[in-house]
Amino acid sequence: METPVKQALPLESAGFKKSCLWVALAVGCFQAAYTSVNHPVLGLLIFGYAYFLVRLTDQPSVKRAFYFGLVTGYLCYAPQAFFMWRIFSVASVILWLVLAFWTGLFTAIVCGCIRRWGKARAMWLVPVVWVLVTSLKLLGVPLNLFNVLAFPLVLGVGVDYGIYVVIAMRQEGDLQRNLATVVKPVLLAGLCTTAGFGSLGLAANPALRGLGVVCALGVAWCLFATLFFVLPAYAWRGAK
C-alpha cells in the first residue's frame, strides 16, 4: 500500500486591503518614532515599522512586494524631504527616490526568500539585522532617521554577495575555478564598498557620518557572512 505524499500548502498572501493597512501602519509607526524627541518611548515604534514592513512582504509575487515597499518608502520619507532639501538641495530629490527604491528592494528580497524557502528558512535575515544593531550599540552609535534608513540599503547591497557565490557554485565545470572567478571580485567589491561608506564617517555633518558608519558596518557583516557562512554551508550541502 503506497503512502500518500503530502503536498506543501501554498503560502497565504495578503490581499490588497490588508497590504494597504500594513503600509499605513508602517508609515504611522515610522513617523511617530521619528518625531519622538519629546517622548523617547515612542522611539520604540521603529520596531513596529520593521514588523509591518516584514508583514508587507506576504505578497503573491515579488513584483507586487516591490511596489508596496516602494510606496511605503515614498510615504515614510516624504515629510523629511524639506529637511533633506536644506542639506542636499536638488540632490535631495534623488536621495528620496533612492531611499524609497531600497525599501522596495528590501520587501522584494524578503518576499522572494519567503516564496523560495518558506518563512522558517527566511528567518536568517533576522540575525543579520540583529548583529548590525548589536554592533551599533557596542560602538555607541545612536539610532536616528538616517541610521534606520540604512537597514534596507545594507540588505539590498549585501545580499548580492551571497547570490554571486551561489550562482558560481551552481555552474557546471570545475568548482574551484568557478569560485576563484567570483570570490576575489566579491571580496574586492565588499571592501571597496565598506571603505566608501566608511569615508563618510569623516564627514562634518552628523547625519552623513552616522549613515556612513551604519552602511560600512552592515556591508562588512554581509561580506563576512557570505565568505564564512554562505560559502561553507553551500559547499557542505553540495558534498552531501
N, C-alpha and C positions, 0 to 999 in steps of 0.2 A: 504494500500500500504506500503510495507516494505521499510525502509530506507536502502540504500546500506551502507555496512560497509567499512570504509576507511582503507586500509591496510597501515601500515607504510612502507615508502620507504626504501630499503636497503641502508646502508651507502656505499658511494663510497670509493674505496680503491685505494691507489697509486700504479701505475704499477712499474715494475722492474726498468725501466729507470728513472722514476721520483724519486723513492726511492734512487737510486744511486746519483741523483742530490742533494737530501736532505742530504745525507751522506757527499758529497763533500763540500757543503756549510756549514754544521755544523762543519766539521773539519777545514775548512778555517777560519771561524769566531773564533773558539777556539784558533787556533794558532796565529791569528792576535791579539786577546785580550791578549794572554799570553806574546807576545813579544812587548807589548805596553809600555815599560818602558820609552822610549824617547818620545813617543806620547801618553799621558794618554787618549786622546779622543778615541783612538782605543779600550780602555778597555770596552767601551760600547758595543762592538761587542759580548761580552759574552751573552748579551740578544738575539742576533741573533743566537748564538749557541743553547740557550734554545728553541728558536722559531722553528728552523729547526729540533731539536731533537723531539719536540712535533709533528711536521708535519710528522716525520718519523713513528709515531705510527699509521698512517692511513693505516693499512695493513689488508689483508683478514683474517689473523689468528694471534694468539698470538705468536705462534712459529716463524713465519716469522719476526714479530716485534722484537722478542728477538735476532734473528740472525743479523738483520740490526743494532740494538743497540750495539751488541757485536762488530761488525766490526767497528762501529763508535768509540767505546771506545778504541779498539786497535790502530786505526789510530791517535786518539787525543793524547794518552799518549805515543805513540812510540817515538816521538822526545825527550820527557823528560826522557826516560829510562836511558840515560847516567847520568843525574842529580840524579836520584833516586839511580843509582849504586854507586855513591860516598857516599851516606848517608847510604844505607841499604845493599850494596854489593850484594851477591847472593839472598838475600830475596827480592830484588827489582823486580826480575822476577815474583815472586809470587804476589807481590803487584800490578804489572802491569796487571796480569791476573785477580786479584780480582777486581780492579777498572773497567776494561772492563766488567767484569761479572755484576757489579752493574748497569752500564749503560744499558746493555742489559735487565736486570731485570726491570729497570725503564720503558723502552719502552714497555716491555711486559705487565706490570701492567697497564699502561695508555691505551694501546690498548685493554686490557680486560675490563677496565672500560667503554671505549667508546662503545665497542661491546655490553656490557650488559645493560648499562644505557643510552647510547646516549651522544653526545658531551655536551649537556646542563647540564646534571647531573654530568658529569665527571669534570666539571669546579670547583668542590670542592677541587681539587688538587691545584688550584692556590692559595687560601688563606693559605694553609699550607706552601708553599714556601714563600709567601709574609710575613707571620708572622715571619718566620725564618730570612729573610733578614732584617726586621724591628728590630728584637732583636739584630742582629749583629751591626746595625747602632747605636742603643741606647747604647750598651755596648762598642762601639768604636773598634770593631774587624774588621780589614780591610779584603776586599775580595781579595784573591790571588788564585793561582793554586790549592792548597790543599783544601782550603775552598770550592771552586766551585766543586771539585771532591766529596765533602761530600754530596752534594744535592741528587744525585741518591742513595747514600748509605743510607741516612736518610729515604727517601721514601720507599726504598726496605725493610728496617728493620721495620720502624714504621707502615707500612700498615698491617703487620701481626697481630698486637694487635687488630685492628678492625675486622679482619677476624675471629679470635678466638672467639670474643664476639658474632658476628653474627651467627656463627655456633652453639654456645651454646644456643642461643635464638631460633634457628630453631629446636632444638632437641625436641622429644616428651617427655612428662613427666612433672614433677614439674619444673616450670620455675625458681623459686628461688634456687632450689637445683642445677640446671644446671649452673646458673650464679655463684653460690658460688664455684663451682669446677673450674671455669675459671678466674674469676675476680682477685682472690688473686694471682694465678700464673702469670697472665699478669702484675699485679701491681709490683710484686717482680722482674719479668724479666725486666720490663721497668726501675725500679730503679737501678737494678744491671748494666744494660747496660749504663744508664746515668752516674753512678758512675765510671764505667770502662773507658768510653770515657773521663769523666771529669778529671780522674787522669793524662791523657796525657797533661792537661793544666799546669802541674808542670814540663813538660819536658824542658830541656835546649835548644833543637832545636826549632826554631820559627815555622817551618813548621808543626812539630808534635803537637806543642802547639796549633796552630790555628785549625788544623784538629780535635783535641780532643774537643775544645770548641764548634765548629760548630756541631759536631756529638752529643755532650751531649745536647745542646740546642734543636736540631732537634728531637731527640728521646724523650726528655721531653715534647715537644709540641705535638708530636704524641700520647704519653701516655695520656696527658691531654685531647686531642680531643676525644680519644677513650672512656674515662670514663665519660666525661661531655657533649659530643655531640652525638657520635655514639650510645652509650648505651641508653640514654634517648630518642633519636629520634626513634630508632628502637622499644623501648618499647611503645612509643606513637602511632607509626604506627600499632603495634600489637593490642593495645587496641581499635583502631578504627574498 
